[in-house]
Structures are given as structure tokens and as C-alpha cells.
């Protein structure tokens, strides 16, 4: 048994090296593959991977669907099953091409799939709940403290206010925000350069140029600029120092404890958990339901998607969020979808009985353009 476990571990490490170096997958994505393989090992009692077949694939699917969430009696979601099966298909597909594993039945890999109905449920756009503009304002304005640099002010409070402000201004992911150096911000152009060459952790290591958009809440830009100027002018932060530095912690009495000084020091947060906890804390202090950092990104895009944007403007917004395809921003993320309350309101206001047919009807942009073309054609003919 020990030899099989060792054999599985060796081939597993080869696979992780393949997706890391050949496919360029992030460590977070590799961790997802690892979790899926762990589930397979749990189901198969760590037997040799070469024993994979149709029967085992079918058995695993049934086993997976009955699993419970951690510390809960609720079954795992269909979308979770979909993802785990998707990762395993990639793994066993790669494995079947490796020396010593080519006997694996290729058609058996196809059994690691859900029904069409289940796939539709797993992949349909989610109705994502996002904080309102009033919620975001309340959180930012609710952070106590005077202006940066005044006596008695807290650097930590001003940092937290600027942190949430920047996420709302740019829609940047928290992993990128926590790794931004001072040099990533161009004060003249008011842009953030999410550049992996600077050490910024972006999705798929893309370089993303993002303008700061003070949409509907101009004070958020003021809070961020005030913080940047303070770090640069008062704290003398250098270009490679963090834009959002960690809290300075010092030893307490006789080194028996540690305490928060209310100040910051030029070191980066080690992980995204620190800024996530800060945002959770600030929402709680404001008496607002806690929303994850990514929901602030969704909140910004949801508002932008309600504007009458040209295709070129949509593409520019999409690129500033790090999306290759504009449909990812305004489609699959659900931003282009009518929210349920609006949907109900529209349907309730439809004149099904035709009572207002005689009333003046507003024309769509397409109708206006069509009529303009017809008119221009007619004028040309008459002349």
C-alpha cells in the first residue's frame, strides 16, 4: 500500500508541474486540482490511479453528490460537483497519455460528467447580491479618524478608508490590491498599473491598466489621493514600498503580548486574509451586512452596465477589469442580466390589455436609426 501511495504522489507532482509550467496555471488553480484528486483518493481508498475505469467514474459521481459540506449536514452544491469533475477529467486525460498509464480507458474519462440538466444548473449565472452605493458610502465614511497627518489621527484608519475606496474606484481584485507597490500608481494619469513585473498578483498574471473612476462618489478618490500623498510626502515611502502597508505591531510589557500601534510599516501583507478581515471589520462597524471584497467589484460594474455605453466603451471597461472578452464582463458575470426585482417591475408594467395603445410610444435607438435611414433615402430620391 505504501508503494502505491508513493507512486500516486510522484505522478501527481508531475501533473502539478505540468499545469504550472506548461499551462501557466496559478497556485490557486493548482490547489483546486489537488482538492479534486484528494476527493478521488478518498473515494478510491488511495488505490492505484491505473485502476480508473467507467464503473469507478460512475461510482465516484454518486459518492460525490452525497457528500456533506464541512461542519454541516447540507449536501455540496451541483456547481461544486461540476468543478471537481471538470478538474478530474483534465487530470485523468493527462494521465492516460503518460508512460505506464496508457491503458486507462479514454471513454471512461467522459463518465466524469453531470447530466445536461445538472450542467445547466451548475453553469447558469448567479444572482449576485452586492452592496448599494449607500452601503459603501456608510462603510467608508464610518471609519473614524481625522485627516492624515493631524495630531491624534490613525494611519490604520486612513489606510482602511483608502483601501475600500480604491477597490470601489477600480474594481480591482483583493489579491492585486494587497500587492500594489507605490510605483503602480500614476498620479498624473490617475491610473493603477497592475503589473506582475512589479510583483502584483493578478489573475493569470495579466498586466492590467485601470483608471480610477469616481463614479457617483467623488470623495472616494479624495480619500485615496490623500493617503497616497501622505505615504509619499510624510512617510517617505519608496516606489517599491506597499501602497497598502501592514499594521505595525510592537511588543507589550515584558514582551508578553503584542499591541496595534495604529501605525503602518513598509511591509506587504503576507496574504489576502488580512485585507479581507479589515473589510469585514469595517462593514460590521458601520452596521452594514458584510460583503466580500469581490462584491464591491460587482457593485461597480453593475452600476456601469446600466449606462448607455458604446461597444468601444464596454471593451475599455472590460480590459480595465482584466477580462479578454467583453462578454465576460457584461454577460457571464451576470452584469448584463436584468436583476429579479427590475424584471418583475417591467413585467407588471406591461400593458397586456392594450389600454394605453393610443398613448405616445417612445422609440428605441434602433427605431430612430432605421427611420433616419429611410428619411435620408427618401430625401435623396426626391432630390
Residue, then its C-alpha position, 0 to 999 in steps of 0.5 A: x500500500x505504501x508503494x502505491x501511495x508513493x507512486x500516486x504522489x510522484x505522478x501527481x507532482x508531475x501533473x502539478x508541474x505540468x499545469x504550472x509550467x506548461x499551462x501557466x496555471x496559478x497556485x490557486x488553480x493548482x490547489x483546486x486540482x489537488x482538492x479534486x484528486x484528494x476527493x478521488x483518493x478518498x473515494x478510491x481508498x488511495x488505490x492505484x490511479x491505473x485502476x480508473x475505469x467507467x464503473x469507478x467514474x460512475x461510482x465516484x459521481x454518486x459518492x460525490x453528490x452525497x457528500x456533506x459540506x464541512x461542519x454541516x449536514x447540507x449536501x455540496x452544491x451541483x456547481x461544486x460537483x461540476x468543478x471537481x469533475x471538470x478538474x478530474x477529467x483534465x487530470x485523468x486525460x493527462x494521465x492516460x497519455x503518460x508512460x505506464x498509464x496508457x491503458x486507462x480507458x479514454x471513454x471512461x474519462x467522459x463518465x466524469x460528467x453531470x447530466x445536461x440538466x445538472x450542467x445547466x444548473x451548475x453553469x447558469x449565472x448567479x444572482x449576485x447580491x452586492x452592496x448599494x452605493x449607500x452601503x459603501x458610502x456608510x462603510x467608508x465614511x464610518x471609519x473614524x479618524x481625522x485627516x492624515x497627518x493631524x495630531x491624534x489621527x490613525x494611519x490604520x484608519x486612513x489606510x482602511x478608508x483608502x483601501x475600500x475606496x480604491x477597490x470601489x474606484x477600480x474594481x480591482x481584485x483583493x489579491x492585486x490590491x494587497x500587492x500594489x507597490x507605490x510605483x503602480x500608481x500614476x498620479x498624473x494619469x490617475x491610473x493603477x498599473x497592475x503589473x506582475x513585473x512589479x510583483x502584483x498578483x493578478x489573475x493569470x498574471x495579466x498586466x492590467x491598466x485601470x483608471x480610477x473612476x469616481x463614479x457617483x462618489x467623488x470623495x472616494x478618490x479624495x480619500x485615496x489621493x490623500x493617503x497616497x500623498x501622505x505615504x509619499x510626502x510624510x512617510x517617505x515611502x519608496x516606489x517599491x514600498x506597499x501602497x497598502x502597508x501592514x499594521x505595525x505591531x510592537x511588543x507589550x510589557x515584558x514582551x508578553x503580548x503584542x499591541x496595534x500601534x495604529x501605525x503602518x510599516x513598509x511591509x506587504x501583507x503576507x496574504x489576502x486574509x488580512x485585507x479581507x478581515x479589515x473589510x469585514x471589520x469595517x462593514x460590521x462597524x458601520x452596521x452594514x451586512x458584510x460583503x466580500x471584497x469581490x462584491x464591491x467589484x460587482x457593485x461597480x460594474x453593475x452600476x456601469x452596465x446600466x449606462x448607455x455605453x458604446x461597444x468601444x466603451x464596454x471593451x475599455x471597461x472590460x480590459x480595465x477589469x482584466x477580462x479578454x472578452x467583453x462578454x465576460x464582463x457584461x454577460x457571464x458575470x451576470x452584469x448584463x442580466x436584468x436583476x429579479x426585482x427590475x424584471x418583475x417591475x417591467x413585467x407588471x408594467x406591461x400593458x397586456x390589455x392594450x389600454x394605453x395603445x393610443x398613448x405616445x410610444x417612445x422609440x428605441x435607438x434602433x427605431x430612430x436609426x432605421x427611420x433616419x435611414x429611410x428619411x435620408x433615402x427618401x430625401x435623396x430620391x426626391x432630390 
